[in-house]
Amino acid sequence: GPENWVSDSNNDNLQWTTTVVDPDANRALVYFQGVSDRISFTNMEIYEPTTQGGIGSRTQVFTKIGDNNDYTIDNNRHDWGACYDTTNDKHLVVWVDTSSSYPRFSVGSYNSGTSTYSFSTQSIIQSTAVTKIDVVFDSGTGRVILVCRRSDNWYPQCFIGSYNSGTSTYDWSSMTQLSATAMTEDIRVCKAGTTTGQYA
């Protein structure tokens, strides 16, 4: 039957989930907005299809990627996102913080010895207020594409991120405007081809 991941007696809350599969480690991370409106995750094993299939035991439950005000997000599913970089074997979580509305990110790495993930200290992508953020990994170029809506005019914007193995983090392009038309709804990005992306 269904399994209870959190306990109401601990005043836990769980909402707005996003599941990201790590095929290199055969694991899945279920991200969610948790206590104090900070992004948390549950880490679980994915069994090989050739054996028994299904989901295995969890090695991390309700683990925050960070726990100070820079990690606090609005009570809004569309102010954070996550993806997995298969070229560099890294997890990437992006969000808009509540205090400055700046886009921020944290990089996750897997430890095969303990079957756990750890995340870097958050960094600001650009000191410009945005909202409605989303991110996707482009396997054709080995880069990540982040889309968002600028807060002052609601125009859709994008950033391109490239992993820097020397600094173990992502280097980001400057903000690029996609259109001079204000977006009143959510903004999303997806892979549309070998080396292209599409926002909507």
Biotite code that builds the C-alpha atoms (Angstrom):
import biotite.structure as struc

atoms = struc.array([
    struc.Atom([0.000, 0.000, 0.000], chain_id="A", res_id=1, res_name="GLY", atom_name="CA", element="C"),
    struc.Atom([0.977, 3.680, 0.070], chain_id="A", res_id=2, res_name="PRO", atom_name="CA", element="C"),
    struc.Atom([3.902, 4.680, 2.260], chain_id="A", res_id=3, res_name="GLU", atom_name="CA", element="C"),
    struc.Atom([3.911, 7.712, 4.566], chain_id="A", res_id=4, res_name="ASN", atom_name="CA", element="C"),
    struc.Atom([7.024, 9.798, 3.871], chain_id="A", res_id=5, res_name="TRP", atom_name="CA", element="C"),
    struc.Atom([6.500, 12.486, 6.495], chain_id="A", res_id=6, res_name="VAL", atom_name="CA", element="C"),
    struc.Atom([4.951, 12.655, 9.918], chain_id="A", res_id=7, res_name="SER", atom_name="CA", element="C"),
    struc.Atom([2.328, 15.238, 10.768], chain_id="A", res_id=8, res_name="ASP", atom_name="CA", element="C"),
    struc.Atom([3.486, 15.073, 14.398], chain_id="A", res_id=9, res_name="SER", atom_name="CA", element="C"),
    struc.Atom([6.743, 16.744, 13.287], chain_id="A", res_id=10, res_name="ASN", atom_name="CA", element="C"),
    struc.Atom([4.807, 19.601, 11.683], chain_id="A", res_id=11, res_name="ASN", atom_name="CA", element="C"),
    struc.Atom([6.212, 18.591, 8.296], chain_id="A", res_id=12, res_name="ASP", atom_name="CA", element="C"),
    struc.Atom([4.669, 19.790, 5.063], chain_id="A", res_id=13, res_name="ASN", atom_name="CA", element="C"),
    struc.Atom([5.176, 18.486, 1.561], chain_id="A", res_id=14, res_name="LEU", atom_name="CA", element="C"),
    struc.Atom([3.884, 20.065, -1.655], chain_id="A", res_id=15, res_name="GLN", atom_name="CA", element="C"),
    struc.Atom([4.724, 20.787, -5.304], chain_id="A", res_id=16, res_name="TRP", atom_name="CA", element="C"),
    struc.Atom([6.816, 17.707, -6.057], chain_id="A", res_id=17, res_name="THR", atom_name="CA", element="C"),
    struc.Atom([9.241, 17.200, -8.963], chain_id="A", res_id=18, res_name="THR", atom_name="CA", element="C"),
    struc.Atom([10.922, 13.839, -9.627], chain_id="A", res_id=19, res_name="THR", atom_name="CA", element="C"),
    struc.Atom([14.373, 13.755, -11.271], chain_id="A", res_id=20, res_name="VAL", atom_name="CA", element="C"),
    struc.Atom([15.926, 10.432, -12.318], chain_id="A", res_id=21, res_name="VAL", atom_name="CA", element="C"),
    struc.Atom([19.688, 9.908, -12.028], chain_id="A", res_id=22, res_name="ASP", atom_name="CA", element="C"),
    struc.Atom([20.405, 7.110, -14.543], chain_id="A", res_id=23, res_name="PRO", atom_name="CA", element="C"),
    struc.Atom([24.120, 7.053, -13.687], chain_id="A", res_id=24, res_name="ASP", atom_name="CA", element="C"),
    struc.Atom([23.457, 6.161, -10.054], chain_id="A", res_id=25, res_name="ALA", atom_name="CA", element="C"),
    struc.Atom([20.183, 4.285, -10.646], chain_id="A", res_id=26, res_name="ASN", atom_name="CA", element="C"),
    struc.Atom([18.440, 6.573, -8.197], chain_id="A", res_id=27, res_name="ARG", atom_name="CA", element="C"),
    struc.Atom([15.542, 9.004, -8.176], chain_id="A", res_id=28, res_name="ALA", atom_name="CA", element="C"),
    struc.Atom([15.297, 12.258, -6.271], chain_id="A", res_id=29, res_name="LEU", atom_name="CA", element="C"),
    struc.Atom([11.828, 13.487, -5.404], chain_id="A", res_id=30, res_name="VAL", atom_name="CA", element="C"),
    struc.Atom([12.126, 17.218, -4.728], chain_id="A", res_id=31, res_name="TYR", atom_name="CA", element="C"),
    struc.Atom([9.396, 19.068, -2.903], chain_id="A", res_id=32, res_name="PHE", atom_name="CA", element="C"),
    struc.Atom([8.686, 22.280, -1.088], chain_id="A", res_id=33, res_name="GLN", atom_name="CA", element="C"),
    struc.Atom([9.061, 21.448, 2.584], chain_id="A", res_id=34, res_name="GLY", atom_name="CA", element="C"),
    struc.Atom([9.424, 22.998, 6.027], chain_id="A", res_id=35, res_name="VAL", atom_name="CA", element="C"),
    struc.Atom([9.887, 26.810, 6.016], chain_id="A", res_id=36, res_name="SER", atom_name="CA", element="C"),
    struc.Atom([9.218, 26.795, 2.240], chain_id="A", res_id=37, res_name="ASP", atom_name="CA", element="C"),
    struc.Atom([12.671, 25.379, 1.493], chain_id="A", res_id=38, res_name="ARG", atom_name="CA", element="C"),
    struc.Atom([13.379, 22.758, -1.155], chain_id="A", res_id=39, res_name="ILE", atom_name="CA", element="C"),
    struc.Atom([13.893, 19.271, 0.234], chain_id="A", res_id=40, res_name="SER", atom_name="CA", element="C"),
    struc.Atom([14.303, 15.870, -1.361], chain_id="A", res_id=41, res_name="PHE", atom_name="CA", element="C"),
    struc.Atom([13.875, 12.158, -0.817], chain_id="A", res_id=42, res_name="THR", atom_name="CA", element="C"),
    struc.Atom([16.537, 9.913, -2.376], chain_id="A", res_id=43, res_name="ASN", atom_name="CA", element="C"),
    struc.Atom([15.654, 6.373, -3.385], chain_id="A", res_id=44, res_name="MET", atom_name="CA", element="C"),
    struc.Atom([17.112, 3.506, -5.365], chain_id="A", res_id=45, res_name="GLU", atom_name="CA", element="C"),
    struc.Atom([15.718, 2.410, -8.728], chain_id="A", res_id=46, res_name="ILE", atom_name="CA", element="C"),
    struc.Atom([16.084, -1.321, -9.268], chain_id="A", res_id=47, res_name="TYR", atom_name="CA", element="C"),
    struc.Atom([17.395, -2.541, -12.597], chain_id="A", res_id=48, res_name="GLU", atom_name="CA", element="C"),
    struc.Atom([14.535, -3.577, -14.924], chain_id="A", res_id=49, res_name="PRO", atom_name="CA", element="C"),
    struc.Atom([16.327, -6.883, -15.592], chain_id="A", res_id=50, res_name="THR", atom_name="CA", element="C"),
    struc.Atom([16.007, -7.870, -11.929], chain_id="A", res_id=51, res_name="THR", atom_name="CA", element="C"),
    struc.Atom([12.851, -7.037, -10.018], chain_id="A", res_id=52, res_name="GLN", atom_name="CA", element="C"),
    struc.Atom([12.161, -3.479, -11.104], chain_id="A", res_id=53, res_name="GLY", atom_name="CA", element="C"),
    struc.Atom([10.526, -0.866, -8.947], chain_id="A", res_id=54, res_name="GLY", atom_name="CA", element="C"),
    struc.Atom([11.728, 1.457, -6.209], chain_id="A", res_id=55, res_name="ILE", atom_name="CA", element="C"),
    struc.Atom([14.103, 0.476, -3.423], chain_id="A", res_id=56, res_name="GLY", atom_name="CA", element="C"),
    struc.Atom([14.816, 1.820, 0.015], chain_id="A", res_id=57, res_name="SER", atom_name="CA", element="C"),
    struc.Atom([15.446, 5.492, 0.713], chain_id="A", res_id=58, res_name="ARG", atom_name="CA", element="C"),
    struc.Atom([18.803, 6.664, 2.059], chain_id="A", res_id=59, res_name="THR", atom_name="CA", element="C"),
    struc.Atom([17.730, 10.278, 2.588], chain_id="A", res_id=60, res_name="GLN", atom_name="CA", element="C"),
    struc.Atom([14.259, 11.415, 3.628], chain_id="A", res_id=61, res_name="VAL", atom_name="CA", element="C"),
    struc.Atom([13.098, 15.018, 3.882], chain_id="A", res_id=62, res_name="PHE", atom_name="CA", element="C"),
    struc.Atom([16.635, 16.385, 3.372], chain_id="A", res_id=63, res_name="THR", atom_name="CA", element="C"),
    struc.Atom([16.913, 20.136, 2.744], chain_id="A", res_id=64, res_name="LYS", atom_name="CA", element="C"),
    struc.Atom([19.344, 21.367, 0.088], chain_id="A", res_id=65, res_name="ILE", atom_name="CA", element="C"),
    struc.Atom([19.957, 24.409, 2.296], chain_id="A", res_id=66, res_name="GLY", atom_name="CA", element="C"),
    struc.Atom([18.514, 25.954, 5.431], chain_id="A", res_id=67, res_name="ASP", atom_name="CA", element="C"),
    struc.Atom([18.739, 29.725, 5.666], chain_id="A", res_id=68, res_name="ASN", atom_name="CA", element="C"),
    struc.Atom([16.776, 32.668, 4.254], chain_id="A", res_id=69, res_name="ASN", atom_name="CA", element="C"),
    struc.Atom([18.560, 32.503, 0.881], chain_id="A", res_id=70, res_name="ASP", atom_name="CA", element="C"),
    struc.Atom([16.849, 29.137, 0.318], chain_id="A", res_id=71, res_name="TYR", atom_name="CA", element="C"),
    struc.Atom([13.345, 30.347, 1.227], chain_id="A", res_id=72, res_name="THR", atom_name="CA", element="C"),
    struc.Atom([10.949, 30.419, -1.723], chain_id="A", res_id=73, res_name="ILE", atom_name="CA", element="C"),
    struc.Atom([7.437, 31.681, -2.219], chain_id="A", res_id=74, res_name="ASP", atom_name="CA", element="C"),
    struc.Atom([4.556, 29.304, -1.671], chain_id="A", res_id=75, res_name="ASN", atom_name="CA", element="C"),
    struc.Atom([4.418, 28.819, -5.420], chain_id="A", res_id=76, res_name="ASN", atom_name="CA", element="C"),
    struc.Atom([5.340, 25.727, -7.441], chain_id="A", res_id=77, res_name="ARG", atom_name="CA", element="C"),
    struc.Atom([6.539, 27.889, -10.312], chain_id="A", res_id=78, res_name="HIS", atom_name="CA", element="C"),
    struc.Atom([9.343, 29.637, -8.433], chain_id="A", res_id=79, res_name="ASP", atom_name="CA", element="C"),
    struc.Atom([11.736, 26.668, -8.442], chain_id="A", res_id=80, res_name="TRP", atom_name="CA", element="C"),
    struc.Atom([12.827, 23.758, -10.641], chain_id="A", res_id=81, res_name="GLY", atom_name="CA", element="C"),
    struc.Atom([15.348, 20.918, -10.916], chain_id="A", res_id=82, res_name="ALA", atom_name="CA", element="C"),
    struc.Atom([17.124, 18.787, -13.529], chain_id="A", res_id=83, res_name="CYS", atom_name="CA", element="C"),
    struc.Atom([19.972, 16.278, -13.915], chain_id="A", res_id=84, res_name="TYR", atom_name="CA", element="C"),
    struc.Atom([23.061, 16.934, -16.062], chain_id="A", res_id=85, res_name="ASP", atom_name="CA", element="C"),
    struc.Atom([23.969, 13.562, -17.609], chain_id="A", res_id=86, res_name="THR", atom_name="CA", element="C"),
    struc.Atom([27.164, 14.940, -19.162], chain_id="A", res_id=87, res_name="THR", atom_name="CA", element="C"),
    struc.Atom([28.676, 15.995, -15.844], chain_id="A", res_id=88, res_name="ASN", atom_name="CA", element="C"),
    struc.Atom([26.694, 13.755, -13.461], chain_id="A", res_id=89, res_name="ASP", atom_name="CA", element="C"),
    struc.Atom([25.349, 16.710, -11.507], chain_id="A", res_id=90, res_name="LYS", atom_name="CA", element="C"),
    struc.Atom([21.968, 17.675, -10.114], chain_id="A", res_id=91, res_name="HIS", atom_name="CA", element="C"),
    struc.Atom([20.891, 21.292, -10.447], chain_id="A", res_id=92, res_name="LEU", atom_name="CA", element="C"),
    struc.Atom([18.204, 23.030, -8.400], chain_id="A", res_id=93, res_name="VAL", atom_name="CA", element="C"),
    struc.Atom([17.135, 26.599, -9.211], chain_id="A", res_id=94, res_name="VAL", atom_name="CA", element="C"),
    struc.Atom([14.763, 28.901, -7.379], chain_id="A", res_id=95, res_name="TRP", atom_name="CA", element="C"),
    struc.Atom([13.720, 32.497, -6.725], chain_id="A", res_id=96, res_name="VAL", atom_name="CA", element="C"),
    struc.Atom([14.228, 33.588, -3.125], chain_id="A", res_id=97, res_name="ASP", atom_name="CA", element="C"),
    struc.Atom([11.601, 35.578, -1.263], chain_id="A", res_id=98, res_name="THR", atom_name="CA", element="C"),
    struc.Atom([13.829, 38.397, 0.011], chain_id="A", res_id=99, res_name="SER", atom_name="CA", element="C"),
    struc.Atom([15.407, 39.662, -3.238], chain_id="A", res_id=100, res_name="SER", atom_name="CA", element="C"),
    struc.Atom([13.585, 37.642, -5.945], chain_id="A", res_id=101, res_name="SER", atom_name="CA", element="C"),
    struc.Atom([17.002, 36.854, -7.444], chain_id="A", res_id=102, res_name="TYR", atom_name="CA", element="C"),
    struc.Atom([17.494, 33.555, -9.305], chain_id="A", res_id=103, res_name="PRO", atom_name="CA", element="C"),
    struc.Atom([19.708, 31.210, -7.294], chain_id="A", res_id=104, res_name="ARG", atom_name="CA", element="C"),
    struc.Atom([21.074, 27.701, -7.775], chain_id="A", res_id=105, res_name="PHE", atom_name="CA", element="C"),
    struc.Atom([22.717, 24.812, -5.964], chain_id="A", res_id=106, res_name="SER", atom_name="CA", element="C"),
    struc.Atom([24.640, 21.847, -7.421], chain_id="A", res_id=107, res_name="VAL", atom_name="CA", element="C"),
    struc.Atom([24.145, 18.294, -6.151], chain_id="A", res_id=108, res_name="GLY", atom_name="CA", element="C"),
    struc.Atom([26.708, 15.475, -6.253], chain_id="A", res_id=109, res_name="SER", atom_name="CA", element="C"),
    struc.Atom([26.307, 11.758, -5.536], chain_id="A", res_id=110, res_name="TYR", atom_name="CA", element="C"),
    struc.Atom([28.440, 9.773, -3.094], chain_id="A", res_id=111, res_name="ASN", atom_name="CA", element="C"),
    struc.Atom([28.376, 6.122, -4.170], chain_id="A", res_id=112, res_name="SER", atom_name="CA", element="C"),
    struc.Atom([29.923, 4.980, -0.882], chain_id="A", res_id=113, res_name="GLY", atom_name="CA", element="C"),
    struc.Atom([27.035, 6.262, 1.204], chain_id="A", res_id=114, res_name="THR", atom_name="CA", element="C"),
    struc.Atom([24.347, 6.383, -1.531], chain_id="A", res_id=115, res_name="SER", atom_name="CA", element="C"),
    struc.Atom([23.654, 9.991, -0.565], chain_id="A", res_id=116, res_name="THR", atom_name="CA", element="C"),
    struc.Atom([23.601, 13.387, -2.268], chain_id="A", res_id=117, res_name="TYR", atom_name="CA", element="C"),
    struc.Atom([25.083, 16.642, -1.028], chain_id="A", res_id=118, res_name="SER", atom_name="CA", element="C"),
    struc.Atom([24.416, 20.116, -2.398], chain_id="A", res_id=119, res_name="PHE", atom_name="CA", element="C"),
    struc.Atom([26.716, 23.091, -2.747], chain_id="A", res_id=120, res_name="SER", atom_name="CA", element="C"),
    struc.Atom([26.155, 26.421, -1.037], chain_id="A", res_id=121, res_name="THR", atom_name="CA", element="C"),
    struc.Atom([23.687, 28.468, -3.072], chain_id="A", res_id=122, res_name="GLN", atom_name="CA", element="C"),
    struc.Atom([24.857, 31.125, -5.532], chain_id="A", res_id=123, res_name="SER", atom_name="CA", element="C"),
    struc.Atom([23.095, 33.983, -7.307], chain_id="A", res_id=124, res_name="ILE", atom_name="CA", element="C"),
    struc.Atom([22.803, 33.613, -11.087], chain_id="A", res_id=125, res_name="ILE", atom_name="CA", element="C"),
    struc.Atom([22.178, 37.318, -11.660], chain_id="A", res_id=126, res_name="GLN", atom_name="CA", element="C"),
    struc.Atom([21.130, 40.154, -9.354], chain_id="A", res_id=127, res_name="SER", atom_name="CA", element="C"),
    struc.Atom([17.902, 40.848, -11.222], chain_id="A", res_id=128, res_name="THR", atom_name="CA", element="C"),
    struc.Atom([14.430, 40.241, -9.815], chain_id="A", res_id=129, res_name="ALA", atom_name="CA", element="C"),
    struc.Atom([12.600, 37.441, -11.671], chain_id="A", res_id=130, res_name="VAL", atom_name="CA", element="C"),
    struc.Atom([9.765, 34.993, -11.194], chain_id="A", res_id=131, res_name="THR", atom_name="CA", element="C"),
    struc.Atom([8.246, 31.913, -12.897], chain_id="A", res_id=132, res_name="LYS", atom_name="CA", element="C"),
    struc.Atom([11.526, 29.980, -13.212], chain_id="A", res_id=133, res_name="ILE", atom_name="CA", element="C"),
    struc.Atom([12.192, 26.657, -14.962], chain_id="A", res_id=134, res_name="ASP", atom_name="CA", element="C"),
    struc.Atom([15.285, 24.693, -16.043], chain_id="A", res_id=135, res_name="VAL", atom_name="CA", element="C"),
    struc.Atom([16.120, 21.825, -18.402], chain_id="A", res_id=136, res_name="VAL", atom_name="CA", element="C"),
    struc.Atom([19.296, 19.974, -19.371], chain_id="A", res_id=137, res_name="PHE", atom_name="CA", element="C"),
    struc.Atom([20.215, 19.911, -23.076], chain_id="A", res_id=138, res_name="ASP", atom_name="CA", element="C"),
    struc.Atom([22.056, 16.642, -23.742], chain_id="A", res_id=139, res_name="SER", atom_name="CA", element="C"),
    struc.Atom([22.909, 17.792, -27.266], chain_id="A", res_id=140, res_name="GLY", atom_name="CA", element="C"),
    struc.Atom([25.110, 20.623, -26.004], chain_id="A", res_id=141, res_name="THR", atom_name="CA", element="C"),
    struc.Atom([25.853, 19.497, -22.447], chain_id="A", res_id=142, res_name="GLY", atom_name="CA", element="C"),
    struc.Atom([24.411, 22.727, -21.082], chain_id="A", res_id=143, res_name="ARG", atom_name="CA", element="C"),
    struc.Atom([21.419, 23.756, -19.018], chain_id="A", res_id=144, res_name="VAL", atom_name="CA", element="C"),
    struc.Atom([18.806, 26.280, -20.108], chain_id="A", res_id=145, res_name="ILE", atom_name="CA", element="C"),
    struc.Atom([16.995, 28.336, -17.518], chain_id="A", res_id=146, res_name="LEU", atom_name="CA", element="C"),
    struc.Atom([13.935, 30.404, -18.410], chain_id="A", res_id=147, res_name="VAL", atom_name="CA", element="C"),
    struc.Atom([12.169, 32.939, -16.225], chain_id="A", res_id=148, res_name="CYS", atom_name="CA", element="C"),
    struc.Atom([10.035, 36.048, -16.303], chain_id="A", res_id=149, res_name="ARG", atom_name="CA", element="C"),
    struc.Atom([11.576, 39.419, -15.472], chain_id="A", res_id=150, res_name="ARG", atom_name="CA", element="C"),
    struc.Atom([9.702, 41.036, -12.581], chain_id="A", res_id=151, res_name="SER", atom_name="CA", element="C"),
    struc.Atom([9.673, 44.632, -13.840], chain_id="A", res_id=152, res_name="ASP", atom_name="CA", element="C"),
    struc.Atom([8.148, 44.016, -17.291], chain_id="A", res_id=153, res_name="ASN", atom_name="CA", element="C"),
    struc.Atom([7.174, 40.305, -17.291], chain_id="A", res_id=154, res_name="TRP", atom_name="CA", element="C"),
    struc.Atom([9.209, 39.661, -20.462], chain_id="A", res_id=155, res_name="TYR", atom_name="CA", element="C"),
    struc.Atom([10.485, 36.072, -20.826], chain_id="A", res_id=156, res_name="PRO", atom_name="CA", element="C"),
    struc.Atom([14.238, 35.679, -20.324], chain_id="A", res_id=157, res_name="GLN", atom_name="CA", element="C"),
    struc.Atom([16.788, 32.895, -20.462], chain_id="A", res_id=158, res_name="CYS", atom_name="CA", element="C"),
    struc.Atom([20.220, 31.975, -19.124], chain_id="A", res_id=159, res_name="PHE", atom_name="CA", element="C"),
    struc.Atom([22.604, 29.312, -20.456], chain_id="A", res_id=160, res_name="ILE", atom_name="CA", element="C"),
    struc.Atom([24.604, 27.408, -17.848], chain_id="A", res_id=161, res_name="GLY", atom_name="CA", element="C"),
    struc.Atom([27.808, 25.432, -18.445], chain_id="A", res_id=162, res_name="SER", atom_name="CA", element="C"),
    struc.Atom([29.409, 23.212, -15.830], chain_id="A", res_id=163, res_name="TYR", atom_name="CA", element="C"),
    struc.Atom([32.928, 24.261, -14.830], chain_id="A", res_id=164, res_name="ASN", atom_name="CA", element="C"),
    struc.Atom([34.868, 21.239, -13.557], chain_id="A", res_id=165, res_name="SER", atom_name="CA", element="C"),
    struc.Atom([37.623, 23.500, -12.218], chain_id="A", res_id=166, res_name="GLY", atom_name="CA", element="C"),
    struc.Atom([35.282, 25.280, -9.811], chain_id="A", res_id=167, res_name="THR", atom_name="CA", element="C"),
    struc.Atom([32.685, 22.472, -9.501], chain_id="A", res_id=168, res_name="SER", atom_name="CA", element="C"),
    struc.Atom([29.850, 24.837, -10.277], chain_id="A", res_id=169, res_name="THR", atom_name="CA", element="C"),
    struc.Atom([27.960, 26.326, -13.230], chain_id="A", res_id=170, res_name="TYR", atom_name="CA", element="C"),
    struc.Atom([28.984, 29.419, -15.161], chain_id="A", res_id=171, res_name="ASP", atom_name="CA", element="C"),
    struc.Atom([26.013, 31.403, -16.450], chain_id="A", res_id=172, res_name="TRP", atom_name="CA", element="C"),
    struc.Atom([25.507, 33.661, -19.432], chain_id="A", res_id=173, res_name="SER", atom_name="CA", element="C"),
    struc.Atom([23.993, 37.092, -19.013], chain_id="A", res_id=174, res_name="SER", atom_name="CA", element="C"),
    struc.Atom([20.212, 37.300, -19.117], chain_id="A", res_id=175, res_name="MET", atom_name="CA", element="C"),
    struc.Atom([18.866, 37.185, -22.673], chain_id="A", res_id=176, res_name="THR", atom_name="CA", element="C"),
    struc.Atom([15.400, 38.453, -23.539], chain_id="A", res_id=177, res_name="GLN", atom_name="CA", element="C"),
    struc.Atom([13.324, 35.981, -25.553], chain_id="A", res_id=178, res_name="LEU", atom_name="CA", element="C"),
    struc.Atom([10.442, 38.284, -26.400], chain_id="A", res_id=179, res_name="SER", atom_name="CA", element="C"),
    struc.Atom([9.231, 41.845, -25.755], chain_id="A", res_id=180, res_name="ALA", atom_name="CA", element="C"),
    struc.Atom([5.768, 40.529, -24.938], chain_id="A", res_id=181, res_name="THR", atom_name="CA", element="C"),
    struc.Atom([4.708, 40.336, -21.312], chain_id="A", res_id=182, res_name="ALA", atom_name="CA", element="C"),
    struc.Atom([3.870, 36.826, -20.116], chain_id="A", res_id=183, res_name="MET", atom_name="CA", element="C"),
    struc.Atom([0.923, 36.680, -17.762], chain_id="A", res_id=184, res_name="THR", atom_name="CA", element="C"),
    struc.Atom([1.004, 32.900, -17.337], chain_id="A", res_id=185, res_name="GLU", atom_name="CA", element="C"),
    struc.Atom([3.657, 30.373, -16.308], chain_id="A", res_id=186, res_name="ASP", atom_name="CA", element="C"),
    struc.Atom([6.795, 29.878, -18.378], chain_id="A", res_id=187, res_name="ILE", atom_name="CA", element="C"),
    struc.Atom([8.223, 26.440, -19.150], chain_id="A", res_id=188, res_name="ARG", atom_name="CA", element="C"),
    struc.Atom([11.152, 25.079, -21.175], chain_id="A", res_id=189, res_name="VAL", atom_name="CA", element="C"),
    struc.Atom([11.582, 21.672, -22.819], chain_id="A", res_id=190, res_name="CYS", atom_name="CA", element="C"),
    struc.Atom([13.819, 19.833, -25.260], chain_id="A", res_id=191, res_name="LYS", atom_name="CA", element="C"),
    struc.Atom([12.421, 20.114, -28.781], chain_id="A", res_id=192, res_name="ALA", atom_name="CA", element="C"),
    struc.Atom([15.250, 18.508, -30.779], chain_id="A", res_id=193, res_name="GLY", atom_name="CA", element="C"),
    struc.Atom([18.886, 17.435, -30.817], chain_id="A", res_id=194, res_name="THR", atom_name="CA", element="C"),
    struc.Atom([20.380, 20.830, -30.055], chain_id="A", res_id=195, res_name="THR", atom_name="CA", element="C"),
    struc.Atom([17.362, 23.074, -29.620], chain_id="A", res_id=196, res_name="THR", atom_name="CA", element="C"),
    struc.Atom([15.004, 24.040, -26.832], chain_id="A", res_id=197, res_name="GLY", atom_name="CA", element="C"),
    struc.Atom([11.563, 25.536, -26.761], chain_id="A", res_id=198, res_name="GLN", atom_name="CA", element="C"),
    struc.Atom([9.859, 27.720, -24.194], chain_id="A", res_id=199, res_name="TYR", atom_name="CA", element="C"),
    struc.Atom([6.144, 28.212, -23.742], chain_id="A", res_id=200, res_name="ALA", atom_name="CA", element="C"),
])
